[in-house]
Amino acid sequence: MSDKNQSVARTLLDQQGTTFAAEAGIRLRDAPGPLYQLLVLAHLLSARIRSDTAVAAARALFDAGMRDPRRMAEADWQRRVDALGEGGYRRYDERTATQLGEAAELVNREYGGDLRRMRKAGDPKQLLREINGIGPAGVNIFLREAQGLWPEFAPYFDRKALEGAERVGLPKSARSLAGLVAEEDLPRLAAALVRVALHADAAREVRAAA
Protein backbone atom coordinates (compact mmCIF):
# COMPACT_ATOMS: atom_id res chain seq x y z
CA MET A 1 0.00 0.00 0.00
CA SER A 2 1.65 3.25 -1.15
CA ASP A 3 1.73 6.57 0.65
CA LYS A 4 0.17 8.08 -2.49
CA ASN A 5 -2.83 5.76 -2.30
CA GLN A 6 -3.27 6.58 1.38
CA SER A 7 -3.18 10.29 0.55
CA VAL A 8 -5.77 9.88 -2.23
CA ALA A 9 -8.06 7.90 0.10
CA ARG A 10 -7.83 10.55 2.83
CA THR A 11 -8.57 13.27 0.28
CA LEU A 12 -11.57 11.33 -1.02
CA LEU A 13 -13.00 11.09 2.49
CA ASP A 14 -12.34 14.76 3.15
CA GLN A 15 -13.77 16.08 -0.11
CA GLN A 16 -16.43 13.57 -1.15
CA GLY A 17 -16.92 11.28 1.84
CA THR A 18 -20.53 12.06 2.75
CA THR A 19 -22.64 8.96 2.25
CA PHE A 20 -25.75 9.27 0.13
CA ALA A 21 -27.80 8.21 3.15
CA ALA A 22 -26.40 11.08 5.21
CA GLU A 23 -27.03 13.48 2.34
CA ALA A 24 -30.67 12.36 2.32
CA GLY A 25 -30.96 13.01 6.05
CA ILE A 26 -30.98 9.33 7.03
CA ARG A 27 -29.33 8.60 10.38
CA LEU A 28 -28.31 5.15 9.29
CA ARG A 29 -28.30 2.44 11.94
CA ASP A 30 -29.38 -1.19 12.11
CA ALA A 31 -33.02 -0.42 12.87
CA PRO A 32 -36.25 -0.80 10.84
CA GLY A 33 -36.84 2.86 10.02
CA PRO A 34 -33.37 3.85 8.76
CA LEU A 35 -32.95 0.61 6.80
CA TYR A 36 -36.28 1.14 5.07
CA GLN A 37 -35.35 4.74 4.27
CA LEU A 38 -32.09 3.46 2.75
CA LEU A 39 -34.13 1.05 0.62
CA VAL A 40 -36.24 3.95 -0.68
CA LEU A 41 -33.11 5.96 -1.42
CA ALA A 42 -31.50 3.02 -3.25
CA HIS A 43 -34.67 2.67 -5.33
CA LEU A 44 -34.60 6.33 -6.32
CA LEU A 45 -30.85 6.46 -6.98
CA SER A 46 -30.97 3.43 -9.26
CA ALA A 47 -33.00 5.25 -11.93
CA ARG A 48 -31.34 7.11 -14.80
CA ILE A 49 -31.57 10.43 -13.01
CA ARG A 50 -29.15 12.80 -11.29
CA SER A 51 -28.12 11.64 -7.83
CA ASP A 52 -28.89 15.01 -6.25
CA THR A 53 -32.44 14.80 -7.65
CA ALA A 54 -32.88 11.32 -6.20
CA VAL A 55 -31.61 12.51 -2.81
CA ALA A 56 -33.97 15.51 -2.89
CA ALA A 57 -36.90 13.24 -3.76
CA ALA A 58 -36.07 10.93 -0.86
CA ARG A 59 -35.99 13.89 1.50
CA ALA A 60 -39.36 15.07 0.17
CA LEU A 61 -40.93 11.65 0.75
CA PHE A 62 -39.56 11.49 4.29
CA ASP A 63 -40.59 15.07 5.04
CA ALA A 64 -44.11 14.15 3.89
CA GLY A 65 -44.18 11.45 6.59
CA MET A 66 -43.37 8.40 4.45
CA ARG A 67 -40.46 7.29 6.60
CA ASP A 68 -41.51 3.68 7.20
CA PRO A 69 -43.21 1.03 5.07
CA ARG A 70 -46.53 1.26 6.88
CA ARG A 71 -46.87 4.97 6.20
CA MET A 72 -45.60 4.58 2.65
CA ALA A 73 -48.20 1.90 1.96
CA GLU A 74 -50.97 3.94 3.60
CA ALA A 75 -50.15 7.08 1.59
CA ASP A 76 -52.24 7.25 -1.54
CA TRP A 77 -50.62 7.20 -4.97
CA GLN A 78 -51.12 10.90 -5.63
CA ARG A 79 -49.44 11.84 -2.36
CA ARG A 80 -46.37 9.84 -3.37
CA VAL A 81 -46.39 11.43 -6.84
CA ASP A 82 -46.63 14.91 -5.32
CA ALA A 83 -43.71 14.29 -2.96
CA LEU A 84 -41.55 12.93 -5.77
CA GLY A 85 -42.42 15.96 -7.88
CA GLU A 86 -41.52 18.29 -5.04
CA GLY A 87 -38.07 16.71 -5.04
CA GLY A 88 -37.77 17.20 -8.80
CA TYR A 89 -38.17 13.49 -9.56
CA ARG A 90 -40.65 14.02 -12.42
CA ARG A 91 -39.49 11.82 -15.25
CA TYR A 92 -40.30 8.58 -13.42
CA ASP A 93 -42.69 9.89 -10.77
CA GLU A 94 -45.86 7.97 -11.66
CA ARG A 95 -44.20 4.58 -12.12
CA THR A 96 -42.00 5.10 -9.07
CA ALA A 97 -44.98 6.09 -6.92
CA THR A 98 -46.63 2.78 -7.83
CA GLN A 99 -43.47 0.78 -7.18
CA LEU A 100 -42.89 2.43 -3.81
CA GLY A 101 -46.38 1.48 -2.69
CA GLU A 102 -45.99 -2.12 -3.85
CA ALA A 103 -42.52 -2.39 -2.31
CA ALA A 104 -43.77 -1.10 1.03
CA GLU A 105 -46.58 -3.65 1.01
CA LEU A 106 -44.08 -6.46 0.35
CA VAL A 107 -41.75 -5.31 3.15
CA ASN A 108 -44.71 -5.17 5.52
CA ARG A 109 -46.10 -8.53 4.44
CA GLU A 110 -42.89 -10.55 4.22
CA TYR A 111 -40.75 -8.94 6.92
CA GLY A 112 -43.14 -7.15 9.26
CA GLY A 113 -41.68 -3.84 8.10
CA ASP A 114 -38.19 -4.78 9.31
CA LEU A 115 -35.43 -5.48 6.78
CA ARG A 116 -33.33 -7.08 9.50
CA ARG A 117 -35.69 -10.03 9.13
CA MET A 118 -34.82 -10.18 5.45
CA ARG A 119 -31.16 -10.40 6.41
CA LYS A 120 -31.94 -13.39 8.65
CA ALA A 121 -34.24 -15.02 6.10
CA GLY A 122 -31.65 -15.53 3.38
CA ASP A 123 -29.25 -13.77 1.07
CA PRO A 124 -30.17 -10.06 0.90
CA LYS A 125 -28.54 -9.84 -2.53
CA GLN A 126 -31.28 -12.14 -3.81
CA LEU A 127 -34.14 -11.06 -1.56
CA LEU A 128 -33.69 -7.37 -2.31
CA ARG A 129 -34.27 -8.19 -6.00
CA GLU A 130 -37.76 -9.43 -5.10
CA ILE A 131 -38.76 -5.95 -3.94
CA ASN A 132 -40.51 -3.86 -6.58
CA GLY A 133 -38.18 -1.33 -8.18
CA ILE A 134 -34.96 -2.82 -6.79
CA GLY A 135 -32.77 -4.21 -9.54
CA PRO A 136 -29.02 -4.95 -9.59
CA ALA A 137 -28.14 -1.25 -9.31
CA GLY A 138 -30.47 -0.81 -6.34
CA VAL A 139 -28.93 -3.81 -4.58
CA ASN A 140 -25.45 -2.36 -5.10
CA ILE A 141 -26.45 1.04 -3.76
CA PHE A 142 -28.15 -0.45 -0.71
CA LEU A 143 -25.22 -2.72 0.20
CA ARG A 144 -22.56 -0.05 -0.47
CA GLU A 145 -24.20 2.08 2.20
CA ALA A 146 -25.26 -0.76 4.52
CA GLN A 147 -21.87 -2.53 4.65
CA GLY A 148 -20.98 -0.65 7.81
CA LEU A 149 -24.03 -2.19 9.50
CA TRP A 150 -23.96 -5.61 7.84
CA PRO A 151 -20.23 -6.44 7.87
CA GLU A 152 -20.66 -9.76 6.08
CA PHE A 153 -20.91 -7.69 2.87
CA ALA A 154 -17.81 -5.59 3.51
CA PRO A 155 -15.80 -4.52 1.68
CA TYR A 156 -18.49 -3.68 -0.89
CA PHE A 157 -17.27 -1.71 -3.89
CA ASP A 158 -19.42 -2.24 -6.96
CA ARG A 159 -18.53 -1.49 -10.58
CA LYS A 160 -19.36 2.21 -10.29
CA ALA A 161 -17.15 2.60 -7.20
CA LEU A 162 -14.32 0.77 -8.95
CA GLU A 163 -14.68 3.14 -11.92
CA GLY A 164 -14.10 5.96 -9.47
CA ALA A 165 -11.05 4.22 -8.07
CA GLU A 166 -9.57 4.01 -11.55
CA ARG A 167 -10.25 7.71 -12.17
CA VAL A 168 -8.20 8.79 -9.17
CA GLY A 169 -5.45 6.22 -9.64
CA LEU A 170 -6.42 3.78 -6.89
CA PRO A 171 -6.38 0.00 -7.32
CA LYS A 172 -9.54 -1.58 -8.73
CA SER A 173 -9.63 -4.21 -6.00
CA ALA A 174 -12.14 -4.19 -3.15
CA ARG A 175 -9.61 -5.75 -0.78
CA SER A 176 -6.91 -3.22 -1.67
CA LEU A 177 -9.32 -0.31 -1.28
CA ALA A 178 -10.49 -1.61 2.09
CA GLY A 179 -6.90 -1.54 3.31
CA LEU A 180 -6.71 2.22 2.79
CA VAL A 181 -9.30 3.26 5.39
CA ALA A 182 -10.68 2.19 8.74
CA GLU A 183 -13.49 -0.36 8.58
CA GLU A 184 -16.08 2.17 9.72
CA ASP A 185 -15.14 4.43 6.79
CA LEU A 186 -15.85 1.86 4.07
CA PRO A 187 -19.32 3.28 3.24
CA ARG A 188 -17.87 6.79 3.03
CA LEU A 189 -15.06 5.66 0.74
CA ALA A 190 -17.52 3.81 -1.49
CA ALA A 191 -19.73 6.90 -1.74
CA ALA A 192 -16.74 9.11 -2.50
CA LEU A 193 -15.60 6.78 -5.27
CA VAL A 194 -19.05 6.79 -6.83
CA ARG A 195 -19.08 10.59 -6.78
CA VAL A 196 -15.75 10.85 -8.60
CA ALA A 197 -16.99 8.27 -11.09
CA LEU A 198 -20.04 10.43 -11.77
CA HIS A 199 -18.28 13.80 -11.78
CA ALA A 200 -14.99 14.27 -13.62
CA ASP A 201 -14.38 17.64 -11.95
CA ALA A 202 -14.57 16.01 -8.51
CA ALA A 203 -12.00 13.43 -9.61
CA ARG A 204 -9.66 16.18 -10.84
CA GLU A 205 -9.98 18.04 -7.53
CA VAL A 206 -9.12 14.90 -5.56
CA ARG A 207 -6.06 14.17 -7.71
CA ALA A 208 -4.87 17.76 -7.42
CA ALA A 209 -5.29 17.89 -3.64
CA ALA A 210 -3.71 14.50 -2.99
Sequence and secondary structure as in RCSB ss.txt:
>XXXX:A:sequence
MSDKNQSVARTLLDQQGTTFAAEAGIRLRDAPGPLYQLLVLAHLLSARIRSDTAVAAARALFDAGMRDPRRMAEA
DWQRRVDALGEGGYRRYDERTATQLGEAAELVNREYGGDLRRMRKAGDPKQLLREINGIGPAGVNIFLREAQGLW
PEFAPYFDRKALEGAERVGLPKSARSLAGLVAEEDLPRLAAALVRVALHADAAREVRAAA
>XXXX:A:secstr
  HHHHHHHHHHHHHH   HHHHTT    SSHHHHHHHHHHHHHHTSSS HHHHHHHHHHHHHTT  SHHHHHHS
 HHHHHHHHHHTT  TTHHHHHHHHHHHHHHHHHHHTT HHHHHHHS HHHHGGGSTT  HHHHHHHHHHHTTTS
GGG S   HHHHHHHHHTT  S HHHHHTTS GGGHHHHHHHHHHHHH HHHHHHHHHH 
